[in-house]
Amino acid sequence: CGSWTNDCSSDDKPVHTVTVDDFYMGKYEMTQMQWNEIMGSNPSHFKGDYLPVESVSWNDVQNFINKLNKKTGQNYRLPTEAEWEYAARSGGKKEKWSGTSNKSILGDYGWYSDNSNRQTHIVGTKTPNGLGLYDMSGNVWEWCSDWYDSDYYENSPKQNPQGPQSGSFRVKRGGSWGLYQKFLQGSGRGSCNPVSSSSYIGFRLVITL
C-alpha cells in the first residue's frame, strides 16, 4: 500500500519494501482462444476468442500451465503476489490503480462496475500501465501463486516473497468487471478457494528470466 494507506484494507498492510528478481509478464490476461488451444475446451461464462478466459479455478490453471509447458518446453507459471503488484503498479510506482492514481480517469485503464455493463471485455482495449501491461485493474481478477494469509505482510521476507507455506485459499489480485473502484487498487488483495471458479476470475502468466 502506498501514500493512500488510509484507504487500504487491513490485509494490505503494513507498508513494506519488497525486492523481486527479473521476470517477463504477459501483456494481456489469458484469452479464451489461448486456453482452448491447449485444453480443447472453453469453460468461460462470457464467450469470445479475445475475451479473458474465466470460470477457471486455481487448480484448473495449474493443469493448463503443465500442458502448456510440456507443449512449449518453457517454464510458464502464475506470478507471485509480490511480482503481480510490482508489475501492476508500473514497476513499483506509487500508483493507486494500475497506470494511474487519478480516480477520474480510472475508466481509461480498467473495466469495472461503472463502465463494464456487467461483463468482461476484449483484452488490451484500455490504456496500458507504465510497463505496457493491460487490464491489471479490472476486467477479471487474476490468480497468483501464493497461499493467502491476511497477516502475511507482518513477517514476509523482503527478497522474492513466495507467500505462506500452506493455507486454505489462494490469492487473487486486480479486481473485476463487477466491482467498485476501491477494489481495483494495485495493493488490494483477494482470496478464493483453489477449487472454486467464477466469471470474475481469470489469470495471466509470467516466466522467469
N, C-alpha and C positions, 0 to 999 in steps of 0.2 A: 504494500500500500504506500502511496506517495504523500504529497503535501496535502491531500484531501482526506487524511486519516479519520476525521470526524464523520465522514460519510461511508466508512468501511464497516463491514460486519466483523464480529469478534474473531472469527476464524481466519480473517485476512491479516491479523496482527500477531505479534508485534512487527513493526517495521524492522527489516534486517537486510544485510548485504549478502548477495549470493553471486558466486562465480560459476559459469558454465563453460565447458570446452566447446570448440568449434563444431558446428553441425549444419547440415542442409535441411531446410524445411520446405514442404510443398507449398507453392504459391496459393493453391486452392484447397478447399475441402474436397475429399474424395467424392467423385461423382458416381452416379448410378451406372453409367456406361463402363467405368473402370471396374466397379465391383462385379458387374455382370460378366465382364471379360474373364475374370479369374474364377468366379464362383458359379457361373452359369445360371444365375437367378437374380431376382431383384426384389428384396423384401420391403422396399420403401412404400410409405403411405401416399406421398405425393409423387406421381410418376413423371419422369422426364430424363433423358440421357444426361443432360448437363446440370440437372438439379443435384444437390448433395445427396448421397446415399444416407438414409436414416432408417430408423427401426432396426438397428443392428446393435446387439449387446456387446459389451466389452469382450466377452468370450468369443462371439462371432468374429470380431475384428482380429483377434489373435489367430483364428483359423484362416482368415483371409491373408494375414501377414505371412503365415507359414507357407501357404500355397504360392503367394507372390514371390517370396524369397527363393523357393525351390525353382520357380519358373525363370527368374531373372538372374539368379546367382548373387544377388545383392543382400544387404542386411537392413532392410527397412524395419521400422519399429514405431510405436507411439512415442511422442515426446514425453519427457518428464514434465511435471508441473512447473519446475523452475525454467526449463527450456521454453515451454509454451509461453509463460508470462514475459520472459525476456524478448521473445520474438513478437508477441502481441504488442508490446509497448515500444515497438520500433527500435529494438536494441537496448532495452532497459531505460528508456527515457521516462521522464515524469509525465506520462500521458495517462489521463483518467480512463479513456477508452482507447481502442486500438486505432492510432492515427491522429487523435485529437483530444484535447481537454475541453473543447468548446461544445457545450450541451446543444447549442442552437444548430450546429451543423453535423451532429451525430448521424442524422439521416443520410448524409452523403457517404458515410463509411459503413453503415450496417443496416440490416433488416431486423426490425423489432416490432413491438406491438403497435407503434404509431404509424408504420408505413408498410407492413408486410402483407396486409389483407389476410392474415391468419393462415399463411402458408409459406413454404420455402421458396427460394428464388434461384435462378441460374447463378452459378458461382462466378465470381470475378466481374460482376456488373456494377459494383460500387467502387469508390475510391480506395486504392490500397493504402496501407500504412507506410511508414518511412523505410521499411525494408522490402517494400513491394509485395507484401502479403495481403490477401483479400479475405474479407468476411470473418475476421478473428473476433469481432464483436457482432454477435447476432447471427442470423440465418439458422444454424444449428449449433447446439452445444458440441464440444469436441472432447472425446475421451482422451485422457492422459494415462500414462503407465502406472502411476502411483496408487498405492492404497491411500484412502482418505483418513486423516486424523485431524480433528478440529484444533488440537493443541500442538500440531507438529512443528509449527514455526517457533515455538518456545525453545526447542532444543535441536533443530535441524542443523546439519553441518553446512558450513559456508561453501565448500567446494563440491559442485555437482551433486546436490541432494537428490536422492532417489526415492524419497518417501519412506513411510514406515515399513518394517519387515513383514507385517501382516495386517489384516483388517477385515471388515465385512463389506465395505463399499469402495469403489474406485472413483478417482477424481474426474470431474468433467469441468470444462472451462469455456468461457466466452459468451454464455447466454444464448438465447434463441429467438426465433421469429415471434414467439408468443409472450415475451417478457418486456418489462419496462426498462427505461434507461439505466437505472441503478444496477440492475442485474447483469448488465453488459460490461461492467468495469473490468479493465485489464487485470486488476488484483482480485477480482471476485472468484470465489471457489464454490463449486457444487460437488455433489456426490450422488452415486447411484449404485444399486446392486449390480454386480458384473454380469448377472444372467438376465437383467431387465433390458428392454428396448422400448423406444418410443419415437414418434415422428419429430421429437425435439432434439434428438441426439445423433450426431454423426462423428466424423473424425478427419484428421489429416495426418500424414506420415512425415517422419524425419529419417535421416540417415547420417551416421557419424562419419566425419572426415577420416 
